[in-house]
């Protein structure tokens, strides 16, 4: 049993015994992430009861850790005034993460009840488009003028009420333009009389408020930085994005890609209520139904051949299944490459060549195996050869569409993650059935 499980057992026992004072002490000592996990597992009424025993600072930290459906349910069970007092104690960027998940009317009501200055800061961040650096950034950072000395910069940090988690001191000019940074360890090691301009790094990677959050994550990963400055069009420093926020982005984007590759909306969690999921699941299943009908219509073109030689129907699922695994493998690698920024137009030919080689070789190997199985099973050498050739052809189709369609979707600003479950599988089903049944129809007189 790990520490979180022990905490859960302790909380449940104290709830059952109604020992609220002891429970409050336990919650105050526990990490907010562990408390949020326990609240997820509790019935809604008990979760609210636990949440109300937290101090406002602790409650805000726990609220930031909760998943969307649990957060909405919890906030919906609390008075708006109660919620607003908690949000007043949270950093503005964390408040944004909470209110953007709430129904619009509820969010507006809570913002009106918050302290005016904090509410205005939150609403300024909410004006930036969701999924951009502007929405993600924190305005709590430490910046000093380039003519400041090291001693003056350290004194400024001591007096600053923000930037508690800062790793860099940002350097700006007289117009608030970003002109460099100084890591804290370098600042502490420098002579107190040294001007900041002498120890700053001038080459600073920055993003604008409109930069997509995935691009921010790629920048952090590529340059191994802990904080990213956010600037406007004139390079004035507006805020920073810490690595902890980037980790959340990476997790969200990876989850979204995995879900969409599986034909799910991309923002579903295991705790979503059935009514909230019904519409999203239904849309994707209707789309899949449409593609299945298309594949079935191809089979219908060869209905007479299947009636004449029923054995063909036995091997059709094999062709479809092998095409499906081929597209899933190729599309998964390509879509992930796009998400990481590795899959670009400059390497497209190289990747396509690799996938075609793999499609040909693995298709030939699998084709030989299934041809041998078909021959031993049905005793028809020609049918076995047709099945093997169709399998090779379908694997080549899988390699081509699995590589090119995600790239095409990216070009048209459509999420490539939807490609595998919707478009590519249709291609391989249609092409696989057409090649297998088409060859069998052409040669059916030799098969009967």
C-alpha positions as semicolon CSV with decimal commas, in nm:
position;residue;x (nm);y (nm);z (nm)
1;X;0,000;0,000;0,000
2;X;0,151;0,337;-0,104
3;X;0,127;0,668;0,086
4;X;-0,177;0,788;-0,110
5;X;-0,368;0,468;-0,041
6;X;-0,286;0,495;0,330
7;X;-0,405;0,857;0,326
8;X;-0,729;0,750;0,158
9;X;-0,791;0,484;0,420
10;X;-0,721;0,731;0,700
11;X;-0,955;0,994;0,554
12;X;-1,234;0,741;0,501
13;X;-1,198;0,613;0,858
14;X;-1,205;0,965;1,005
15;X;-1,508;1,052;0,792
16;X;-1,691;0,745;0,919
17;X;-1,609;0,840;1,280
18;X;-1,698;1,210;1,220
19;X;-1,361;1,319;1,363
20;X;-1,349;1,643;1,167
21;X;-1,083;1,817;1,376
22;X;-0,840;1,529;1,336
23;X;-0,931;1,504;0,968
24;X;-0,855;1,874;0,919
25;X;-0,510;1,821;1,070
26;X;-0,443;1,524;0,842
27;X;-0,551;1,720;0,535
28;X;-0,331;2,015;0,628
29;X;-0,025;1,789;0,642
30;X;-0,102;1,597;0,321
31;X;0,015;1,704;-0,025
32;X;-0,259;1,873;-0,232
33;X;-0,210;1,625;-0,517
34;X;-0,274;1,333;-0,278
35;X;-0,581;1,503;-0,130
36;X;-0,722;1,566;-0,478
37;X;-0,677;1,199;-0,566
38;X;-0,867;1,094;-0,254
39;X;-1,149;1,340;-0,331
40;X;-1,183;1,182;-0,677
41;X;-1,246;0,844;-0,516
42;X;-1,499;0,963;-0,257
43;X;-1,875;0,998;-0,313
44;X;-1,960;1,361;-0,408
45;X;-2,110;1,453;-0,069
46;X;-1,808;1,320;0,121
47;X;-1,573;1,492;-0,123
48;X;-1,742;1,825;-0,050
49;X;-1,720;1,757;0,322
50;X;-1,346;1,691;0,298
51;X;-1,290;1,995;0,078
52;X;-1,464;2,227;0,326
53;X;-1,223;2,121;0,601
54;X;-0,929;2,261;0,406
55;X;-0,787;2,608;0,465
56;X;-0,845;2,848;0,175
57;X;-0,482;2,832;0,059
58;X;-0,487;2,452;0,077
59;X;-0,827;2,435;-0,092
60;X;-0,697;2,639;-0,384
61;X;-0,399;2,407;-0,429
62;X;-0,628;2,102;-0,423
63;X;-0,872;2,264;-0,667
64;X;-0,587;2,315;-0,915
65;X;-0,512;1,941;-0,905
66;X;-0,865;1,813;-0,972
67;X;-0,983;1,667;-1,303
68;X;-1,249;1,857;-1,496
69;X;-1,562;1,651;-1,411
70;X;-1,475;1,626;-1,041
71;X;-1,390;1,996;-1,031
72;X;-1,720;2,096;-1,190
73;X;-1,917;1,871;-0,957
74;X;-1,734;1,997;-0,649
75;X;-1,764;2,367;-0,737
76;X;-2,130;2,314;-0,824
77;X;-2,191;2,185;-0,472
78;X;-2,039;2,493;-0,309
79;X;-2,174;2,845;-0,266
80;X;-2,036;3,092;-0,521
81;X;-1,917;3,318;-0,239
82;X;-1,732;3,026;-0,085
83;X;-1,562;2,947;-0,416
84;X;-1,470;3,310;-0,482
85;X;-1,293;3,342;-0,143
86;X;-1,082;3,037;-0,230
87;X;-0,997;3,166;-0,577
88;X;-0,889;3,499;-0,429
89;X;-0,599;3,316;-0,261
90;X;-0,485;3,143;-0,584
91;X;-0,247;3,273;-0,854
92;X;-0,445;3,421;-1,148
93;X;-0,325;3,157;-1,396
94;X;-0,448;2,881;-1,162
95;X;-0,782;3,057;-1,127
96;X;-0,809;3,059;-1,507
97;X;-0,764;2,680;-1,513
98;X;-1,059;2,648;-1,275
99;X;-1,310;2,897;-1,416
100;X;-1,257;2,796;-1,780
101;X;-1,398;2,452;-1,694
102;X;-1,717;2,593;-1,540
103;X;-2,042;2,685;-1,715
104;X;-2,023;3,043;-1,840
105;X;-2,291;3,186;-1,611
106;X;-2,139;3,022;-1,303
107;X;-1,790;3,143;-1,396
108;X;-1,911;3,500;-1,446
109;X;-2,094;3,496;-1,113
110;X;-1,786;3,376;-0,927
111;X;-1,560;3,634;-1,096
112;X;-1,796;3,913;-0,993
113;X;-1,768;3,805;-0,629
114;X;-1,388;3,793;-0,631
115;X;-1,163;4,078;-0,529
116;X;-1,169;4,338;-0,806
117;X;-0,795;4,340;-0,877
118;X;-0,767;3,959;-0,889
119;X;-1,083;3,929;-1,100
120;X;-0,948;4,178;-1,354
121;X;-0,619;3,986;-1,381
122;X;-0,806;3,662;-1,441
123;X;-1,034;3,817;-1,703
124;X;-0,733;3,960;-1,886
125;X;-0,586;3,610;-1,913
126;X;-0,922;3,469;-2,023
127;X;-0,923;3,709;-2,317
128;X;-0,640;3,512;-2,474
129;X;-0,738;3,217;-2,689
130;X;-0,755;2,878;-2,516
131;X;-0,450;2,662;-2,578
132;X;-0,214;2,959;-2,627
133;X;0,078;3,091;-2,426
134;X;-0,125;3,396;-2,323
135;X;-0,386;3,180;-2,150
136;X;-0,114;2,969;-1,986
137;X;0,126;3,238;-1,862
138;X;0,172;3,368;-1,510
139;X;0,220;3,738;-1,446
140;X;0,408;3,666;-1,124
141;X;0,771;3,701;-1,227
142;X;1,078;3,900;-1,122
143;X;1,222;4,152;-1,369
144;X;1,495;4,412;-1,319
145;X;1,629;4,697;-1,530
146;X;1,944;4,622;-1,727
147;X;2,134;4,900;-1,545
148;X;2,061;4,746;-1,205
149;X;2,354;4,607;-1,004
150;X;2,360;4,255;-0,863
151;X;2,311;4,388;-0,509
152;X;2,011;4,595;-0,617
153;X;1,862;4,295;-0,801
154;X;1,894;4,072;-0,492
155;X;1,732;4,340;-0,277
156;X;1,451;4,365;-0,533
157;X;1,393;3,990;-0,511
158;X;1,377;4,010;-0,131
159;X;1,107;4,276;-0,147
160;X;0,912;4,120;-0,432
161;X;0,573;3,975;-0,344
162;X;0,567;3,762;-0,660
163;X;0,794;3,516;-0,829
164;X;0,819;3,267;-0,542
165;X;0,886;2,984;-0,786
166;X;1,107;3,190;-1,020
167;X;1,429;3,035;-1,147
168;X;1,538;3,330;-1,360
169;X;1,557;3,704;-1,312
170;X;1,438;3,867;-1,631
171;X;1,622;4,171;-1,761
172;X;1,430;4,453;-1,930
173;X;1,513;4,795;-2,069
174;X;1,343;5,124;-1,992
175;X;1,045;5,032;-2,212
176;X;0,990;4,689;-2,052
177;X;1,140;4,512;-2,355
178;X;1,296;4,175;-2,274
179;X;1,673;4,202;-2,322
180;X;1,804;3,901;-2,131
181;X;1,792;3,679;-1,825
182;X;2,010;3,589;-1,529
183;X;1,984;3,246;-1,361
184;X;1,951;3,280;-0,984
185;X;2,267;3,080;-0,915
186;X;2,470;3,317;-1,132
187;X;2,318;3,618;-0,959
188;X;2,413;3,486;-0,615
189;X;2,768;3,402;-0,723
190;X;2,840;3,741;-0,885
191;X;3,009;4,042;-0,726
192;X;2,742;4,267;-0,569
193;X;2,865;4,574;-0,761
194;X;2,853;4,404;-1,102
195;X;2,587;4,545;-1,336
196;X;2,320;4,298;-1,442
197;X;2,397;4,372;-1,807
198;X;2,743;4,220;-1,759
199;X;2,618;3,876;-1,645
200;X;2,293;3,841;-1,837
201;X;2,223;3,595;-2,118
202;X;2,114;3,800;-2,416
203;X;2,008;3,503;-2,628
204;X;1,665;3,432;-2,476
205;X;1,410;3,206;-2,642
206;X;1,064;3,358;-2,602
207;X;0,708;3,304;-2,724
208;X;0,425;3,543;-2,802
209;X;0,082;3,540;-2,641
210;X;-0,062;3,368;-2,951
211;X;0,192;3,083;-2,959
212;X;0,023;2,743;-2,936
213;X;0,085;2,563;-2,607
214;X;0,226;2,261;-2,793
215;X;0,492;2,485;-2,946
216;X;0,575;2,615;-2,598
217;X;0,620;2,256;-2,479
218;X;0,847;2,176;-2,775
219;X;1,058;2,484;-2,702
220;X;1,105;2,382;-2,336
221;X;1,198;2,029;-2,441
222;X;1,436;2,141;-2,717
223;X;1,626;2,406;-2,522
224;X;1,598;2,247;-2,174
225;X;1,478;2,567;-2,010
226;X;1,284;2,590;-1,685
227;X;1,084;2,903;-1,767
228;X;0,971;3,058;-2,094
229;X;0,909;3,434;-2,121
230;X;0,592;3,549;-2,297
231;X;0,619;3,876;-2,491
232;X;0,394;4,091;-2,706
233;X;0,456;4,195;-3,068
234;X;0,701;4,464;-2,947
235;X;0,887;4,214;-2,725
236;X;0,758;4,367;-2,404
237;X;0,763;4,110;-2,123
238;X;0,409;4,011;-2,022
239;X;0,453;3,692;-1,824
240;X;0,629;3,357;-1,794
241;X;0,540;2,991;-1,828
242;X;0,699;2,748;-1,584
243;X;0,803;2,391;-1,656
244;X;0,527;2,260;-1,425
245;X;0,266;2,410;-1,659
246;X;0,447;2,265;-1,960
247;X;0,435;1,918;-1,804
248;X;0,057;1,956;-1,772
249;X;0,037;2,060;-2,138
250;X;0,242;1,759;-2,250
251;X;0,015;1,528;-2,050
252;X;-0,302;1,688;-2,189
253;X;-0,183;1,684;-2,550
254;X;-0,057;1,324;-2,528
255;X;-0,388;1,216;-2,373
256;X;-0,582;1,397;-2,643
257;X;-0,379;1,233;-2,923
258;X;-0,416;0,886;-2,772
259;X;-0,791;0,929;-2,730
260;X;-0,844;1,062;-3,081
261;X;-0,639;0,780;-3,228
262;X;-0,887;0,553;-3,053
263;X;-1,189;0,743;-3,185
264;X;-1,270;0,935;-2,865
265;X;-1,336;1,308;-2,849
266;X;-1,000;1,392;-2,688
267;X;-1,119;1,550;-2,362
268;X;-1,297;1,256;-2,203
269;X;-1,198;1,116;-1,863
270;X;-1,291;0,792;-1,689
271;X;-1,496;0,990;-1,437
272;X;-1,717;1,173;-1,688
273;X;-2,089;1,101;-1,635
274;X;-2,259;0,898;-1,913
275;X;-2,476;1,189;-2,027
276;X;-2,171;1,409;-2,084
277;X;-2,001;1,141;-2,295
278;X;-2,302;1,016;-2,492
279;X;-2,300;1,282;-2,763
280;X;-1,923;1,269;-2,817
281;X;-1,914;0,890;-2,842
282;X;-2,221;0,881;-3,067
283;X;-2,071;1,122;-3,321
284;X;-1,757;0,917;-3,362
285;X;-1,949;0,591;-3,384
286;X;-2,181;0,734;-3,649
287;X;-1,876;0,844;-3,847
288;X;-1,732;0,495;-3,813
289;X;-2,067;0,348;-3,917
290;X;-2,053;0,556;-4,234
291;X;-1,705;0,432;-4,321
292;X;-1,813;0,073;-4,248
293;X;-2,105;0,114;-4,491
294;X;-1,859;0,236;-4,754
295;X;-1,643;-0,074;-4,704
296;X;-1,954;-0,293;-4,715
297;X;-2,057;-0,133;-5,047
298;X;-1,725;-0,244;-5,197
299;X;-1,796;-0,598;-5,082
300;X;-2,140;-0,567;-5,240
301;X;-1,979;-0,511;-5,581
302;X;-1,846;-0,867;-5,562
303;X;-2,154;-1,030;-5,410
304;X;-2,191;-1,272;-5,701
305;X;-1,829;-1,387;-5,666
306;X;-1,878;-1,448;-5,293
307;X;-2,196;-1,644;-5,365
308;X;-2,010;-1,853;-5,622
309;X;-1,714;-1,913;-5,394
310;X;-1,815;-1,878;-5,029
311;X;-1,457;-1,947;-4,920
312;X;-1,372;-1,586;-5,008
313;X;-1,582;-1,466;-4,712
314;X;-1,366;-1,670;-4,475
315;X;-1,051;-1,473;-4,558
316;X;-1,197;-1,121;-4,587
317;X;-1,159;-1,040;-4,214
318;X;-0,789;-1,128;-4,238
319;X;-0,731;-0,870;-4,512
320;X;-0,920;-0,601;-4,318
321;X;-0,749;-0,684;-3,987
322;X;-0,396;-0,675;-4,131
323;X;-0,467;-0,345;-4,304
324;X;-0,598;-0,207;-3,975
325;X;-0,286;-0,298;-3,778
326;X;-0,067;-0,160;-4,057
327;X;-0,240;0,179;-4,052
328;X;-0,245;0,192;-3,673
329;X;0,131;0,133;-3,651
330;X;0,221;0,383;-3,922
331;X;-0,026;0,653;-3,819
332;X;0,068;0,627;-3,451
333;X;0,436;0,688;-3,526
334;X;0,364;0,969;-3,773
335;X;0,106;1,148;-3,556
336;X;0,337;1,133;-3,256
337;X;0,621;1,264;-3,473
338;X;0,402;1,556;-3,575
339;X;0,316;1,629;-3,211
340;X;0,687;1,630;-3,116
341;X;0,782;1,844;-3,415
342;X;1,001;1,568;-3,565
343;X;0,771;1,494;-3,860
344;X;0,816;1,782;-4,104
345;X;0,783;1,818;-4,481
346;X;1,161;1,799;-4,516
347;X;1,171;1,441;-4,382
348;X;0,845;1,327;-4,546
349;X;1,012;1,143;-4,834
350;X;1,250;0,964;-4,598
351;X;0,969;0,855;-4,365
352;X;0,748;0,747;-4,656
353;X;1,034;0,540;-4,797
354;X;1,085;0,370;-4,461
355;X;0,714;0,290;-4,422
356;X;0,688;0,157;-4,780
357;X;0,987;-0,070;-4,720
358;X;0,831;-0,194;-4,396
359;X;0,494;-0,236;-4,568
360;X;0,649;-0,441;-4,848
361;X;0,869;-0,660;-4,630
362;X;0,624;-0,722;-4,346
363;X;0,343;-0,762;-4,598
364;X;0,545;-1,022;-4,791
365;X;0,631;-1,210;-4,471
366;X;0,271;-1,211;-4,351
367;X;0,148;-1,286;-4,703
368;X;0,363;-1,597;-4,722
369;X;0,241;-1,715;-4,383
370;X;-0,128;-1,666;-4,460
371;X;-0,087;-1,813;-4,809
372;X;0,060;-2,128;-4,655
373;X;-0,220;-2,143;-4,396
374;X;-0,486;-2,093;-4,666
375;X;-0,333;-2,363;-4,886
376;X;-0,316;-2,614;-4,599
377;X;-0,669;-2,520;-4,492
378;X;-0,852;-2,505;-4,824
379;X;-0,609;-2,682;-5,057
380;X;-0,633;-2,410;-5,329
381;X;-0,292;-2,277;-5,430
382;X;-0,431;-1,997;-5,651
383;X;-0,661;-1,867;-5,376
384;X;-0,364;-1,872;-5,139
385;X;-0,155;-1,666;-5,381
386;X;-0,437;-1,414;-5,434
387;X;-0,472;-1,371;-5,057
388;X;-0,096;-1,319;-5,017
389;X;-0,077;-1,061;-5,298
390;X;-0,381;-0,873;-5,163
391;X;-0,221;-0,863;-4,820
392;X;0,103;-0,715;-4,956
393;X;-0,094;-0,456;-5,156
394;X;-0,298;-0,358;-4,852
395;X;0,010;-0,313;-4,635
396;X;0,158;-0,080;-4,897
397;X;-0,166;0,120;-4,900
398;X;-0,150;0,135;-4,520
399;X;0,205;0,273;-4,537
400;X;0,111;0,542;-4,790
401;X;-0,210;0,668;-4,634
402;X;-0,080;0,628;-4,279
403;X;0,203;0,866;-4,366
404;X;0,045;1,113;-4,608
405;X;-0,303;1,165;-4,460
406;X;-0,185;1,288;-4,116
407;X;0,052;1,528;-4,293
408;X;-0,229;1,649;-4,519
409;X;-0,458;1,703;-4,221
410;X;-0,183;1,902;-4,049
411;X;-0,152;2,122;-4,360
412;X;-0,525;2,197;-4,348
413;X;-0,507;2,265;-3,970
414;X;-0,708;1,955;-3,879
415;X;-0,588;1,748;-3,583
416;X;-0,391;1,457;-3,740
417;X;-0,483;1,232;-3,447
418;X;-0,829;1,177;-3,596
419;X;-0,678;1,022;-3,909
420;X;-0,625;0,665;-3,793
421;X;-0,973;0,596;-3,661
422;X;-1,172;0,772;-3,932
423;X;-1,000;0,816;-4,267
424;X;-0,706;0,577;-4,292
425;X;-0,891;0,265;-4,181
426;X;-1,151;0,331;-4,449
427;X;-0,879;0,345;-4,715
428;X;-0,726;0,015;-4,613
429;X;-1,062;-0,162;-4,579
430;X;-1,178;-0,044;-4,920
431;X;-0,847;-0,111;-5,095
432;X;-0,798;-0,446;-4,919
433;X;-1,143;-0,579;-5,007
434;X;-1,119;-0,444;-5,361
435;X;-0,779;-0,603;-5,428
436;X;-0,865;-0,941;-5,276
437;X;-1,215;-0,974;-5,420
438;X;-1,117;-0,810;-5,749
439;X;-0,834;-1,055;-5,813
440;X;-1,054;-1,344;-5,705
441;X;-1,329;-1,231;-5,945
442;X;-1,087;-1,205;-6,237
443;X;-0,957;-1,555;-6,170
444;X;-1,272;-1,714;-6,034
445;X;-1,305;-1,958;-6,322
446;X;-0,975;-2,115;-6,211
447;X;-1,094;-2,132;-5,851
448;X;-1,423;-2,310;-5,900
